[in-house]
């Protein structure tokens, strides 16, 4: 009898000690994969995307992580080369990432879509606008407005607000998954409003060392409006050439060119450019104010739309894993869809059944070296 009591006490002590150890031992981190264009032609904007994601990770970890688990972000650079994203996705899957954020361009997102679906890997595209990625029952969550909305909205404001009648379109064919729907919706809306699109000129930003010839080709049509779909660096050079040629045509752009490097490299030439964007630095909302102040303190620069959407993407994934708990981690895509609506640092996002978000669009221009809202 005495021996049984001793055995019982020993088992009890071992159980208590073991339980205490299990409660106190650190949980394994929640590891996310991240792909962006940190070098190459799109690196200027890509770095601001990454910084928004990093800020969200740091804030979440400072607040205790996700149910006590630290967030770990494995960052990879696709060097602004579309097909690089495929190999990087496979590399991140081998590292057992729980979810993926990125890539930066619609072309890269389209390239990795079959692979992430085959792996059933939740992937959140913060700034993927390509219409090809929308309306699909897949593992890709699309936070950014559909590309076609930018085209139709720009054509509408160009023809109705500014009364323009004759357009030329110029676009970088390195991101046709993004540019294609913009061009189509712009042309359709412009024509419906009584305007013409005289020519569509494409170029390759990775091969063109100078844009002089394509600008000369565009301006021989004497347009009063130009739709330019290109990165900030390409857009800055092209608009400088347009202004140096004496043209006063209005220049319209989707948010791909909307970063500080456009102003830094374009100078006075880019003053008056017009953009539609789902993000405004002017919003004086408590959540946005905190995001903006924290971003500036951390990176010594102003956040871009790309920073904000990447920040929100990380916060959404963290929220989904908190809601899922251990029992539903393998159903994380379904959990995201069940969340449905959430408040970001600026936008209110509403996800449809396919994981495509609905957000606002804001008209902006460059005025005195700053991006400002157009009344």
C-alpha positions as CSV (number, residue, x, y, z in Angstrom):
1,X,0.0,0.0,0.0
2,X,2.8,2.4,1.0
3,X,4.6,1.5,-2.3
4,X,1.5,2.4,-4.3
5,X,1.3,5.8,-2.6
6,X,4.9,6.5,-3.4
7,X,4.3,5.5,-7.1
8,X,1.2,7.7,-7.2
9,X,3.0,10.7,-5.8
10,X,5.9,10.3,-8.2
11,X,3.6,10.1,-11.2
12,X,1.7,13.2,-9.9
13,X,4.9,15.2,-9.5
14,X,6.1,14.2,-13.0
15,X,2.8,15.2,-14.4
16,X,2.8,18.6,-12.7
17,X,6.4,19.3,-13.8
18,X,5.8,18.1,-17.3
19,X,2.7,20.2,-17.6
20,X,4.5,23.2,-16.3
21,X,7.2,22.7,-18.9
22,X,4.7,22.4,-21.7
23,X,3.0,25.6,-20.6
24,X,6.2,27.5,-20.3
25,X,8.1,26.3,-23.3
26,X,8.1,28.8,-26.2
27,X,5.7,28.1,-29.0
28,X,7.2,27.5,-32.5
29,X,7.1,30.6,-34.6
30,X,4.5,31.2,-37.3
31,X,6.5,31.4,-40.5
32,X,5.3,33.3,-43.5
33,X,6.9,33.6,-46.9
34,X,7.3,36.9,-48.6
35,X,8.1,37.7,-52.3
36,X,8.7,41.2,-53.6
37,X,10.7,43.0,-56.2
38,X,13.5,44.5,-54.1
39,X,16.0,45.0,-56.9
40,X,15.7,45.7,-60.6
41,X,13.4,48.0,-62.4
42,X,10.6,47.8,-59.8
43,X,12.8,47.8,-56.7
44,X,12.0,51.3,-55.6
45,X,8.4,50.5,-55.0
46,X,9.1,47.0,-53.9
47,X,11.2,48.1,-50.9
48,X,8.3,50.2,-49.6
49,X,6.1,47.0,-50.0
50,X,8.5,45.0,-47.8
51,X,8.8,47.8,-45.2
52,X,5.0,47.9,-44.7
53,X,5.0,44.1,-44.1
54,X,8.0,44.3,-41.8
55,X,6.3,47.0,-39.7
56,X,3.2,44.8,-39.3
57,X,5.4,41.9,-38.2
58,X,7.3,44.0,-35.7
59,X,4.1,45.4,-34.2
60,X,2.4,42.0,-33.9
61,X,5.5,40.5,-32.2
62,X,5.8,43.4,-29.8
63,X,2.2,42.7,-28.8
64,X,2.9,39.1,-28.0
65,X,2.7,37.5,-31.4
66,X,-0.2,35.4,-32.7
67,X,-1.6,33.5,-29.8
68,X,1.9,33.6,-28.2
69,X,3.7,32.6,-31.4
70,X,6.2,35.0,-32.9
71,X,5.8,35.9,-36.6
72,X,8.8,35.0,-38.7
73,X,9.0,36.5,-42.2
74,X,11.2,34.8,-44.8
75,X,11.8,37.5,-47.5
76,X,12.8,36.7,-51.1
77,X,13.6,39.1,-54.0
78,X,12.4,38.2,-57.5
79,X,14.7,40.9,-58.9
80,X,11.8,42.3,-61.0
81,X,11.9,39.2,-63.2
82,X,8.4,37.6,-63.5
83,X,9.4,33.9,-63.7
84,X,11.8,34.1,-60.7
85,X,8.7,34.1,-58.5
86,X,7.9,30.5,-59.4
87,X,11.2,29.1,-58.1
88,X,11.0,31.3,-55.0
89,X,7.5,30.1,-54.2
90,X,8.8,26.5,-54.3
91,X,11.7,27.4,-52.1
92,X,9.4,28.9,-49.5
93,X,7.1,25.9,-49.6
94,X,10.1,23.7,-48.8
95,X,10.7,25.9,-45.8
96,X,7.2,25.0,-44.6
97,X,5.8,28.5,-44.6
98,X,2.2,28.7,-43.3
99,X,1.2,31.3,-45.9
100,X,2.7,33.5,-48.6
101,X,2.5,37.3,-49.1
102,X,3.2,38.7,-52.6
103,X,4.5,38.9,-55.2
104,X,4.5,42.5,-56.3
105,X,3.4,42.4,-60.0
106,X,0.3,40.9,-61.6
107,X,2.5,39.1,-64.1
108,X,4.4,37.3,-61.3
109,X,1.2,36.5,-59.5
110,X,-0.3,34.9,-62.6
111,X,2.9,32.9,-63.0
112,X,2.8,31.3,-59.5
113,X,-1.0,30.8,-59.4
114,X,-1.0,27.1,-60.6
115,X,1.8,26.2,-58.2
116,X,0.2,27.8,-55.0
117,X,-3.1,26.2,-55.9
118,X,-1.4,22.8,-56.3
119,X,0.2,23.2,-52.8
120,X,-3.0,24.7,-51.3
121,X,-0.9,27.5,-50.0
122,X,-2.8,30.6,-48.8
123,X,-1.3,33.5,-50.7
124,X,-2.3,37.1,-50.1
125,X,-1.5,39.6,-52.9
126,X,-1.5,43.1,-51.4
127,X,-1.1,45.1,-54.6
128,X,-2.1,42.6,-57.3
129,X,-4.6,44.4,-59.6
130,X,-4.6,42.1,-62.7
131,X,-8.2,41.0,-63.5
132,X,-6.9,37.5,-64.4
133,X,-6.5,36.9,-60.6
134,X,-10.1,37.9,-59.8
135,X,-13.2,35.9,-59.7
136,X,-11.5,32.5,-59.1
137,X,-12.1,30.0,-56.4
138,X,-8.5,29.5,-55.5
139,X,-5.9,30.0,-52.8
140,X,-5.1,33.6,-53.9
141,X,-6.6,36.5,-51.8
142,X,-6.6,39.7,-53.7
143,X,-6.7,42.9,-51.6
144,X,-6.1,45.5,-54.4
145,X,-8.9,46.8,-56.7
146,X,-9.2,45.1,-60.1
147,X,-7.0,46.7,-62.8
148,X,-10.0,47.4,-65.0
149,X,-11.4,49.9,-62.4
150,X,-8.3,52.1,-62.8
151,X,-8.7,52.2,-66.6
152,X,-12.4,53.1,-66.6
153,X,-12.0,55.6,-63.8
154,X,-9.1,57.4,-65.5
155,X,-11.0,57.5,-68.8
156,X,-14.1,58.8,-67.1
157,X,-12.3,61.7,-65.3
158,X,-10.3,62.5,-68.4
159,X,-13.3,62.8,-70.6
160,X,-15.9,64.2,-68.2
161,X,-13.9,66.4,-65.8
162,X,-11.1,67.5,-68.2
163,X,-13.1,67.3,-71.4
164,X,-10.3,65.5,-73.3
165,X,-11.0,64.0,-76.7
166,X,-7.9,62.5,-78.2
167,X,-5.7,59.9,-76.4
168,X,-2.5,57.9,-76.8
169,X,-1.7,54.9,-74.6
170,X,1.8,53.9,-73.6
171,X,2.5,50.8,-71.5
172,X,5.3,48.5,-70.3
173,X,4.7,45.0,-71.7
174,X,6.6,43.5,-68.8
175,X,3.4,43.5,-66.7
176,X,0.7,42.8,-69.3
177,X,-1.5,41.0,-66.7
178,X,-1.8,44.3,-65.1
179,X,-1.7,46.6,-68.1
180,X,-4.1,44.7,-70.3
181,X,-7.3,45.2,-68.4
182,X,-6.4,48.9,-67.8
183,X,-5.9,49.5,-71.5
184,X,-9.1,47.7,-72.4
185,X,-11.4,49.5,-69.9
186,X,-9.7,52.9,-70.6
187,X,-10.3,52.6,-74.3
188,X,-13.9,51.3,-74.0
189,X,-14.9,54.1,-71.6
190,X,-13.1,56.8,-73.6
191,X,-14.8,55.7,-76.8
192,X,-18.2,55.5,-75.1
193,X,-17.7,59.1,-73.9
194,X,-17.0,60.3,-77.5
195,X,-13.2,60.3,-77.4
196,X,-10.7,58.4,-79.5
197,X,-7.6,56.4,-78.7
198,X,-5.4,57.0,-81.7
199,X,-2.6,54.5,-80.9
200,X,-1.4,52.1,-78.3
201,X,2.4,52.0,-77.9
202,X,4.1,49.2,-75.9
203,X,7.7,49.1,-74.7
204,X,9.9,46.8,-72.7
205,X,11.4,48.5,-69.7
206,X,14.1,45.8,-69.3
207,X,15.3,46.3,-72.8
208,X,14.7,50.0,-73.6
209,X,17.8,52.1,-72.8
210,X,16.0,55.2,-74.1
211,X,12.4,56.1,-74.5
212,X,13.0,58.9,-77.0
213,X,11.6,57.0,-80.0
214,X,8.4,55.9,-78.4
215,X,7.7,59.4,-77.1
216,X,8.3,60.8,-80.5
217,X,5.9,58.2,-81.9
218,X,3.3,59.1,-79.3
219,X,3.5,62.9,-79.8
220,X,3.2,62.8,-83.6
221,X,-0.5,62.0,-82.9
222,X,-0.9,65.3,-81.0
223,X,-2.9,63.9,-78.1
224,X,-4.5,66.0,-75.5
225,X,-4.3,63.1,-73.0
226,X,-1.8,60.2,-72.5
227,X,-2.4,57.1,-70.5
228,X,1.0,55.9,-69.2
229,X,1.2,52.4,-67.5
230,X,4.7,52.0,-66.2
231,X,6.8,51.9,-63.1
232,X,7.9,55.1,-61.4
233,X,11.4,55.1,-62.9
234,X,10.1,54.5,-66.5
235,X,7.3,57.0,-66.0
236,X,9.6,59.7,-64.7
237,X,11.9,59.4,-67.8
238,X,9.0,59.3,-70.3
239,X,7.2,62.3,-68.8
240,X,10.4,64.3,-68.8
241,X,10.8,63.5,-72.5
242,X,7.1,64.5,-73.2
243,X,7.5,67.9,-71.5
244,X,10.9,68.6,-73.1
245,X,9.2,68.0,-76.4
246,X,6.9,70.9,-75.7
247,X,3.7,68.8,-75.2
248,X,1.3,70.0,-72.5
249,X,-0.9,66.8,-72.8
250,X,-2.4,65.6,-69.6
251,X,-0.7,62.4,-68.3
252,X,-2.8,59.8,-66.5
253,X,-1.5,56.8,-64.6
254,X,-2.7,53.9,-62.4
255,X,-0.8,53.6,-59.1
256,X,2.1,51.5,-60.4
257,X,4.1,54.8,-60.9
258,X,2.9,56.3,-57.6
259,X,6.0,56.4,-55.5
260,X,8.5,59.0,-54.2
261,X,11.0,58.0,-56.9
262,X,8.6,59.3,-59.6
263,X,9.0,62.8,-58.0
264,X,12.7,62.4,-57.2
265,X,13.6,61.3,-60.7
266,X,10.9,63.2,-62.7
267,X,11.2,66.6,-60.9
268,X,8.9,69.4,-62.2
269,X,8.1,67.4,-65.3
270,X,5.7,65.1,-63.3
271,X,3.8,68.0,-61.7
272,X,0.1,67.7,-62.6
273,X,0.2,64.0,-63.4
274,X,-3.1,62.4,-62.4
275,X,-3.6,59.0,-60.7
276,X,-6.4,56.9,-59.3
277,X,-5.2,55.1,-56.1
278,X,-6.9,53.2,-53.3
279,X,-4.6,55.0,-50.7
280,X,-4.2,58.6,-49.5
281,X,-1.6,59.9,-47.1
282,X,-4.0,62.8,-46.3
283,X,-6.5,60.7,-44.4
284,X,-6.6,61.9,-40.8
285,X,-8.0,58.7,-39.3
286,X,-6.7,57.4,-36.0
287,X,-5.5,54.0,-37.4
288,X,-3.9,55.6,-40.4
289,X,-2.3,58.3,-38.3
290,X,-0.7,55.7,-36.1
291,X,0.5,53.6,-39.1
292,X,2.0,56.7,-40.8
293,X,3.8,57.9,-37.7
294,X,5.2,54.4,-36.9
295,X,6.3,53.9,-40.5
296,X,8.1,57.2,-40.6
297,X,9.7,56.6,-37.3
298,X,10.9,53.1,-38.4
299,X,12.0,53.8,-42.0
300,X,12.5,57.6,-42.1
301,X,10.3,58.0,-45.1
302,X,6.6,58.4,-46.1
303,X,4.6,55.2,-46.6
304,X,3.3,54.4,-50.1
305,X,0.1,52.7,-51.1
306,X,2.2,49.6,-51.4
307,X,3.4,49.9,-47.8
308,X,-0.2,50.2,-46.5
309,X,-1.5,47.2,-48.4
310,X,1.4,45.0,-47.4
311,X,0.9,46.1,-43.8
312,X,-2.8,45.2,-44.0
313,X,-2.0,41.8,-45.6
314,X,0.2,40.7,-42.7
315,X,-2.4,41.9,-40.2
316,X,-5.1,39.9,-42.0
317,X,-3.1,36.7,-42.0
318,X,-2.3,37.1,-38.3
319,X,-6.0,37.7,-37.5
320,X,-6.9,34.6,-39.5
321,X,-4.5,32.3,-37.6
322,X,-5.7,33.7,-34.3
323,X,-9.3,32.9,-35.3
324,X,-8.3,29.5,-36.7
325,X,-6.4,28.3,-33.6
326,X,-4.5,25.0,-33.9
327,X,-7.6,23.0,-34.9
328,X,-8.2,24.9,-38.2
329,X,-4.7,25.9,-39.4
330,X,-5.1,23.5,-42.4
331,X,-8.3,25.5,-43.3
332,X,-6.7,28.9,-43.2
333,X,-8.0,30.1,-46.6
334,X,-11.6,29.3,-45.5
335,X,-11.0,31.2,-42.2
336,X,-9.9,34.3,-44.2
337,X,-13.0,34.1,-46.3
338,X,-15.2,33.7,-43.2
339,X,-13.7,36.9,-41.7
340,X,-15.1,38.6,-44.8
341,X,-14.7,42.3,-43.8
342,X,-11.8,43.9,-41.9
343,X,-10.4,47.4,-41.2
344,X,-7.0,48.1,-42.4
345,X,-4.7,51.0,-41.6
346,X,-6.9,53.1,-44.0
347,X,-9.2,50.9,-46.1
348,X,-12.3,49.0,-45.1
349,X,-11.9,45.7,-47.0
350,X,-14.9,43.5,-47.9
351,X,-13.9,40.1,-49.3
352,X,-16.3,38.3,-51.7
353,X,-16.6,34.5,-51.9
354,X,-13.5,34.2,-54.1
355,X,-11.3,36.4,-51.8
356,X,-11.4,39.5,-53.9
357,X,-11.6,42.7,-51.9
358,X,-13.6,45.8,-52.6
359,X,-12.0,49.1,-51.8
360,X,-12.3,52.8,-52.6
361,X,-10.4,54.8,-55.4
362,X,-9.1,58.3,-54.9
363,X,-8.0,60.8,-57.5
364,X,-4.6,62.3,-56.9
365,X,-2.1,64.6,-58.6
366,X,1.5,65.8,-58.0
367,X,1.5,69.3,-56.6
368,X,4.7,71.0,-55.4
369,X,6.6,67.8,-55.1
370,X,3.8,65.9,-53.2
371,X,1.0,63.5,-54.0
372,X,-2.2,65.3,-53.0
373,X,-5.9,64.5,-53.4
374,X,-7.9,66.2,-56.2
375,X,-11.1,67.8,-54.9
